[in-house]
């Protein structure tokens, strides 16, 4: 293994020295175990007068080659048509399958011509974005097979045209083992990342359908648009649907501003900036508007300018997101830890990705995969921050719901809780309306603290007396209502008698502490009325009858 590596290194540098003396030609001595990477400044020639259509024959391509000057700088961030010639020599004594990989993301036109010295087989290979149906599927780059017979040599002619070369335009010549290994890793990581992002986006969208919360929709758009963008930029959409009308690999850059607009809105809603930080809310709203406008005008601009604008947006967004994550973490915001972790991973990978699109880092062939894995992790963290937000909202809602339906003094259900309970009962229920006696005397003589203690003690006593037979509610002041299930009793007469006994026990318990107190009540059941409101009104009326009967003076007839 070490010997092969040394041999490959020697061959590479010998080839580099050869190309340095003659920039027009690179000779690769192929073996079964050696992969050769040819940098862009070694072989490519710039076609200044680009023809209206790509060369249809080898002779036309040779003419372009002879009339084009060699380049002296890297092709990164350049555009246009280029032509190259590689001299290849298969030194093996058997038929060998080689693969040529063109390290370019966006290829409008790509043609390869093989000119064999020993055999008459001048074949043409179309590896353009629209014509790569018969080429191996390799995400993020273009590749084609090159079978060579034993001891076969010749020239590989290449023609490529693109609106933007995001990476140094290198050519890799790989044996079948290396290519299939790279194909598996690259495609597996790409498909895993895209499928994960789209699945997470679908989960967030389902949450939106169920909750109708705008933050879930923004999260779904944030994650989903990133997934769709990478599906386009990697060439997956073109490979799946074979779209001929447009070059779908450009759509990733076009979609990116909309993804950041969604990310801005998600951040604003996640941290509730509209109510807590008005200035930050305005900042993210402004960024969303700018990104939306940029996304609408990008298709009208050249792709190189669109590429630059999208990267500028990324350079603005990533530090801003990290700063917001740190700021919210200092406030002990539980959502910030997931948000910050995800954006840190994404930010570091984007920094590496942008550097790989320059002359500062050359030969970096896995920048897209690193960004996609980091972005997938970021999407997981974003969904976790959303889950934490929803959990907090659920707790806030439960607390609000509890506060709205629980009497704060007695800690039993209030009038709203009674209304909800009445709507849920069937036609087998009993209502008991209760009013305390003597509560005014307790307040006047002993103080309101004792009056409150009487209400709390009475509520607890009644709840214990009811046990599982029903619920007790405080509807206001010293008024209480029992809602009982008549099926808990053998029959209605016995139910009424048992309720009266429970009332007597409660009254005795109250009078043992506050002798001047007492209980007046009225009982009604479902069979006596057509609905719950009528039954409650009937129990209320009977309670007042019971109260009046206590204070009526006996009538003495004259003798």
Secondary structure as the mmCIF struct_conf table of DSSP 4:
data_model
#
loop_
_struct_conf.conf_type_id
_struct_conf.id
_struct_conf.beg_label_comp_id
_struct_conf.beg_label_asym_id
_struct_conf.beg_label_seq_id
_struct_conf.end_label_comp_id
_struct_conf.end_label_asym_id
_struct_conf.end_label_seq_id
HELX_RH_AL_P HELX_RH_AL_P1 UNK A 2 UNK A 21
TURN_TY1_P TURN_TY1_P1 UNK A 23 UNK A 24
STRN STRN1 UNK A 26 UNK A 30
BEND BEND1 UNK A 32 UNK A 33
STRN STRN2 UNK A 36 UNK A 38
HELX_RH_AL_P HELX_RH_AL_P2 UNK A 40 UNK A 43
STRN STRN3 UNK A 45 UNK A 46
BEND BEND2 UNK A 48 UNK A 49
BEND BEND3 UNK A 52 UNK A 53
BEND BEND4 UNK A 57 UNK A 57
HELX_RH_AL_P HELX_RH_AL_P3 UNK A 58 UNK A 66
TURN_TY1_P TURN_TY1_P2 UNK A 67 UNK A 67
BEND BEND5 UNK A 68 UNK A 68
STRN STRN4 UNK A 69 UNK A 70
HELX_LH_PP_P HELX_LH_PP_P1 UNK A 71 UNK A 71
BEND BEND6 UNK A 73 UNK A 73
TURN_TY1_P TURN_TY1_P3 UNK A 76 UNK A 77
STRN STRN5 UNK A 80 UNK A 90
BEND BEND7 UNK A 92 UNK A 94
STRN STRN6 UNK A 96 UNK A 102
BEND BEND8 UNK A 105 UNK A 105
BEND BEND9 UNK A 108 UNK A 108
STRN STRN7 UNK A 109 UNK A 116
BEND BEND10 UNK A 117 UNK A 119
STRN STRN8 UNK A 123 UNK A 126
BEND BEND11 UNK A 128 UNK A 128
TURN_TY1_P TURN_TY1_P4 UNK A 129 UNK A 131
TURN_TY1_P TURN_TY1_P5 UNK A 133 UNK A 134
BEND BEND12 UNK A 135 UNK A 135
TURN_TY1_P TURN_TY1_P6 UNK A 139 UNK A 140
BEND BEND13 UNK A 141 UNK A 141
STRN STRN9 UNK A 142 UNK A 148
TURN_TY1_P TURN_TY1_P7 UNK A 150 UNK A 151
STRN STRN10 UNK A 153 UNK A 162
BEND BEND14 UNK A 163 UNK A 163
BEND BEND15 UNK A 167 UNK A 167
STRN STRN11 UNK A 171 UNK A 175
HELX_RH_AL_P HELX_RH_AL_P4 UNK A 176 UNK A 211
HELX_RH_AL_P HELX_RH_AL_P5 UNK A 214 UNK A 233
TURN_TY1_P TURN_TY1_P8 UNK A 234 UNK A 235
HELX_RH_AL_P HELX_RH_AL_P6 UNK A 236 UNK A 241
BEND BEND16 UNK A 245 UNK A 246
HELX_RH_3T_P HELX_RH_3T_P1 UNK A 248 UNK A 250
HELX_RH_AL_P HELX_RH_AL_P7 UNK A 251 UNK A 270
TURN_TY1_P TURN_TY1_P9 UNK A 271 UNK A 272
HELX_RH_AL_P HELX_RH_AL_P8 UNK A 273 UNK A 276
HELX_RH_AL_P HELX_RH_AL_P9 UNK A 278 UNK A 298
TURN_TY1_P TURN_TY1_P10 UNK A 299 UNK A 300
BEND BEND17 UNK A 301 UNK A 301
HELX_RH_AL_P HELX_RH_AL_P10 UNK A 303 UNK A 330
TURN_TY1_P TURN_TY1_P11 UNK A 331 UNK A 332
TURN_TY1_P TURN_TY1_P12 UNK A 334 UNK A 335
HELX_RH_AL_P HELX_RH_AL_P11 UNK A 336 UNK A 356
TURN_TY1_P TURN_TY1_P13 UNK A 357 UNK A 357
BEND BEND18 UNK A 358 UNK A 361
BEND BEND19 UNK A 363 UNK A 363
HELX_RH_AL_P HELX_RH_AL_P12 UNK A 367 UNK A 405
STRN STRN12 UNK A 406 UNK A 406
TURN_TY1_P TURN_TY1_P14 UNK A 408 UNK A 410
BEND BEND20 UNK A 412 UNK A 412
STRN STRN13 UNK A 413 UNK A 413
HELX_RH_AL_P HELX_RH_AL_P13 UNK A 415 UNK A 424
BEND BEND21 UNK A 427 UNK A 427
STRN STRN14 UNK A 429 UNK A 437
BEND BEND22 UNK A 438 UNK A 438
HELX_RH_AL_P HELX_RH_AL_P14 UNK A 439 UNK A 446
HELX_RH_AL_P HELX_RH_AL_P15 UNK A 448 UNK A 466
TURN_TY1_P TURN_TY1_P15 UNK A 467 UNK A 468
BEND BEND23 UNK A 469 UNK A 469
STRN STRN15 UNK A 470 UNK A 476
TURN_TY1_P TURN_TY1_P16 UNK A 477 UNK A 478
STRN STRN16 UNK A 479 UNK A 485
HELX_RH_3T_P HELX_RH_3T_P2 UNK A 486 UNK A 488
BEND BEND24 UNK A 489 UNK A 491
HELX_RH_AL_P HELX_RH_AL_P16 UNK A 492 UNK A 513
TURN_TY1_P TURN_TY1_P17 UNK A 515 UNK A 516
STRN STRN17 UNK A 518 UNK A 525
HELX_RH_3T_P HELX_RH_3T_P3 UNK A 526 UNK A 528
BEND BEND25 UNK A 529 UNK A 531
HELX_RH_AL_P HELX_RH_AL_P17 UNK A 532 UNK A 551
HELX_LH_PP_P HELX_LH_PP_P2 UNK A 552 UNK A 555
#
